[in-house]
Amino acid sequence: MDETIGLFAGEGDLSVEIARRLFERGRPPLVFSFGEKTAPLEKWALEVTRIERPALGELLGKLRSRGIKNLVLAGFVPKSLIFRPDLLDDDLRGILSSLPFRDDHSLLGAIVSFFESRGVTVLPYRDIIPELLAPRGTIAGRQPLPGEEEDILYGLRIASALVPMSFGQTIVVRGRSVVAVEAMEGTDETIKRAGSISGGGVVVKLMRPDQDERYDVPVVGTKTLLKMREAGIPCLAVEAGRTIVLGGDLFRERAKQWDMAVTGVVPAPSS
């Protein structure tokens, strides 16, 4: 009999999709939800436990008490929590104090090491939803216009230089000029800020080349398209094979309805 999988579920639709796929395989997960809305998860979960704060020791204790040895980490957790030590437990505060740099790559890698050094294997969720990885070429909507193609190529150059430093996973480019770069605020807020500056242009989204694919694989979905529409940005380029596209038919319908171009790209290898 397959062992039960634990799922730490942050905000967003990714955790729900993972829970659904596990359920369909006959392995409904034991969900520990950090998001406020647990109802979408309850349909697919063996059980849902609400986690009020990012307490690693508490989560580890719950996993051990249920005999859970495999864990998936998925969904959005605000990184700004690192500035609220009162909400963190001793284990997470200890990790933060030990890190020379607190970028996503270092912090998430240390969290994975925390669990794995204590006997809990962190599983790569991309293996659960491989068909949702972006293909190369047109994903939804129309093809990019010539000017958008130029901005995509320029954006790939800039993003490829930034992501190894663990920021700039999303950038917005217009007229071969960088309008906005994602830092701690997240993709949606980056798009919103770009819209207030320029409107138009393209959103380019890449993953760090050496990113551990057990966590933090870039995700886009229908909400991403809505934020782009509100910002007046009609083109989205994501890294093929390394970006998860959520929303299925609705994503494709919205891209067509709103005359958007969504394309999968492969950055040139670094020299």
N, C-alpha and C positions, 0 to 999 in steps of 0.2 A: 504493500500500500504506500502511495506517495505521501511524503511528509507535508504537513500544512505549511503554507508560506505566510509569513507576516508581511503586511503592507503598511508602511508609514505613508500616509496620504496627506500631502499639503493641499493648498488651494488649487482649483482648476479642474479641467476635464480629463487630464492625463490619468490621474489616479482612478477615476471611474472607469475609463477605458481598459486599464490594466486589470482591475477587479472583474470586469465583465468577461475579458478574455480568459482569465483563470477559472472563472465560474463555468464557462462553456467547455473548458477542458476537464471539468469534473474536479477542480481543485479550488473551490471558493476560498479566498484568503481570510485570515484574521486581520482586520483593519484597525489601525490606530490612527484616528483622524485628527489632524491639526487644524483642518478647516472647520468653519462654523456650520456648514451645511452637510449633514451626514446622510440625509435621505437618499440622494442619488447613489450612495455607496451601499446602502443597506440591502438593496435588491440583489446584489451580487456577492455579498460578503457572508462568511460563516458567522461573523459577529463584528460589530463596530464599537470600538471604545474611543471615547473623546479624550484627546490629549490637550490639556489647557495651556501648557507651556512646553518649550523645547528642553525637556529634562531627559538627558541620555540615560542616566542611571535608572530612572523610573521606567523608561521604555525597556531597557535591558532586563529589569526585574520582571516585567510583565511577559516578555518573551520567554524567559527561563521558566516562569511559573506555568506556562502553557506548553513547554517543550518545543518551542519554535527555534529551529536552527538555521532557517533561511529567511532573509529579509529583503524586500524591495523598497527603495527610497524613491519616491516620486511626488511631483507636485511642487507648488510654489510656497516657499517660506521666506518672509521678508528678511533680507540680510541686515536691515537696520536694527534687528533685535540684538546685534552685538553691542549696541550702545545702551542696552537696557540690562545690565548685569543682574538687576533685581529679579528679572524674569527667568534667568538661567540657573541651572543646578551646578553643583560643585564640579562635576565632571566636565561640563561644557565650558565653564569659566576656566578650568585648568587647561583645557585644550587651547583656548584663546590666548591665555597668558604664555603658553609655551611656543606659540608660532612667531617666527621672526616677521612674517608677513601674513595679513589676514585676507588675502584675495580668495576668490571662490575656489580655485584649484587647491590651494593649501588647506583651507578650512574644511571643505567637503572631503578631501582625501584623509584628513585627520579623523573626521567623524567615521568614515568607513573603517579606518584602522582600529578605532575604538571598539567597534562591534566585532570585527574579525579577530582581533587579539583576545577576545573573550568568548570565542567559539560560535559566533553567529556569522554565517556567510552572506555577504551582500550580493544579490543577483543583478545582472544587467537587464533592465526592463526592455531594452530594444529587442531582446530575443523573444519577448512575449508578444510583441506587436510589430514584427518585421515588415509586414505588408503596409504599414503606415509610414515607413521611411520614404522620404521624397525621392522620386525618380529624377533622372537627368532630362532636361528639356521641359516642355510645357506641362504644367501640373493642372492648371485651371485657368479659365478665361482666355483672353487673347494672347498673342505673342507680343513681346516687348517691342516698342517702336525704336527706330534707329537711335534717337537721342537717349532713350532709356537703356539701350544696349551699351552705349558709351559710358553712361553713369554706372552701370553694373560692373563693367570692366575696371573702371576707376575705383569703385567701392571695394571690389575684391582685393585690389592692391593694398588699399588702406587697411581694411579689416584684417588681411593676412599678416600685416605688420603689428596690429594691435592685440589680437587674440592671444598670442603667446604670453602676453603680460597680464592675462586674466581680466581684461575688460575690453569693451568694444565688440562684444559678440553681435550686437546689432548697431549698424550705422545707417544714417540717412544721407543720401547724396543728391544734389541737384546741380545740373550744369557743370559737372566735374568739380564740384566744390562740396566739402563735407559740411553738412548742416547740423547734425547732432550725432553724438556718440553715447552709447549706453554705458552706464556705470552701475551704481547700486539701485537706481530707481526702477529698472526693469524695462522691458520692450515697450509696453503700452505707453508709459510716460515719456519714453524717448520719442516715440512717434508723435505723441501729442505736442511735445516741445518743438519738434521739427515743423509741424504744421503751423505753429504760431510764429515761426521765423520766416518760412519761405512758402510752404504749400508746394505741391508738385514734387517731382523727383522720384527716387526709388529707395526702398528699404532693402538692405543687404544683411543677411544673417549667416554667420559662420560659427564653427566650433573650433576650439583650441586643438591644434594638430595632435598633441599628446594627451588629450582629455581622456580620463578614465570613463569608459562608456557605461559603467555601472550606475552613473548618476549624471544629472545635468546635461543630458542631450537636448539641444535646442528644440523648442516646440512652437508651432504656429497653428492657428485655427480660425474659425469664423469670427471670433472676437478680434483677432489681429486685423482681419479685413475691415471690420467695422471701425476700428480705431484709425486705420489708414484712410477710409472713406471720410471720416470726420475731419481728418487732417488734410484732405485733398491730395493724398499721395496714392497714385494708381498702380504702382508696380512693386512687386515683392520678389526678391531673388534669395533662395535658400540653398544651403549646401546639400547637394544630392547625396543620398545614402547616410547622411549624418544629421538630418533634421526630421522630426516627427510632424506629420501633417494630420491634424484632427478635424473632424467635421464631416468627412465623407461627401455625400451628395450635396448636403447643404453648403459646404465650403465651395464646391464647384458651381453651384447655382448662384451663390452670392457674387463670386468672381465674375461670372458672365453677366449677371444683372447689373453690376456696378461698373462694367467695362474695365476690369482690372486685368493685369498680367501677373501670373504667378509662375515662376520658372525655377527649375532645379539646376544648379551650376556647380562646377568643380573648379576650385581655385588652382592657379598654376603652382607647381611645386616650388618651394623656396630654393633660391640658389645658394 
